[in-house]
Amino acid sequence: TMLTREENNQLRYTIALVAEFAQKFNLQDRQAFNYIKRFKGLEYLNNFYDILHTLYFEEVIEALTIICKRNGGQLTYK
């Protein structure tokens, strides 16, 4: 099935954000994705995409780091 334009935008946004997160924490993209998924960051991104995509990546990465930490993640935003 084809993605809607909105779903495609959300997917592209998530991929770009994961890549930025990986860079921020010196991880491989796959490691970053697995970390974000494991500690409920993906859920957060999906649930609040409509708001998050209007913010700067830095702000979203900081929020994502906090969400993941609350759910057992170890990374700290600096």
N, C-alpha and C positions, 0 to 999 in steps of 0.2 A: 504493500500500500504506500502511496505517496504521502509525504509529510505536507501539512498545511504550511503556508508561508510563516505563520507564527511559530509552529513547531520547529521548522527549519532554522528560524532566527534564534530560538531558544537553544537548540542543539549547538549551533555555531558559537553562541555566547558562552555556553558551558565549556566547550572545547578550548576556546581562547582563555577563559578564566582558569581552567585547570593548568594550562601551559604557563600562565603568569604565576600561579600558585607554586608550581614546580620550580620555576626560576627563582622565586622569592626564597624558597627553602632549600635550594640546591638539590632537588630531587629529579628523577626521571619522570616524564609525563605519566607513565603507567603507575609509578609509586604514588604520585600525587593524587591521581584518580582513585586508586584503591584506598588511600588514607581518607580522602574526602567522603567516599562512599561508606567506608567502615564506620566512621564517626558521625554519620547522619548529616553531613554537609550537602550531599546531593539532594536529599529530601528538602533541606532548607532552600537550596537554589531553585528547585522546582516549585516549591510552595510560594516563594516570594519573588519569582522572576520579574513579575510586572513592576515591582518597585526597584529591585536590585539593578536591573539593566539600565536604570536612569542615573545610577551613581558611578563614581570613578572606580576603576578596578581596585585601586589601593584600599578604598573604603570597604569594598565587598570582600577582599582578601582578609582584611583585618577582622571583619564580622565573621567570616567563614572559619577563621582560626579560632575565634572565641567559641563558636558553636561546636566545633570539633573537640575542643578542649573540655567543654562541659559534658561531652559524651565519651570522655576517656582518652582523647588524643593528647599527645605530649608536646606538640609544637607550640612555641610562643612567638607571637608577632612582635617584631622590634622595629 
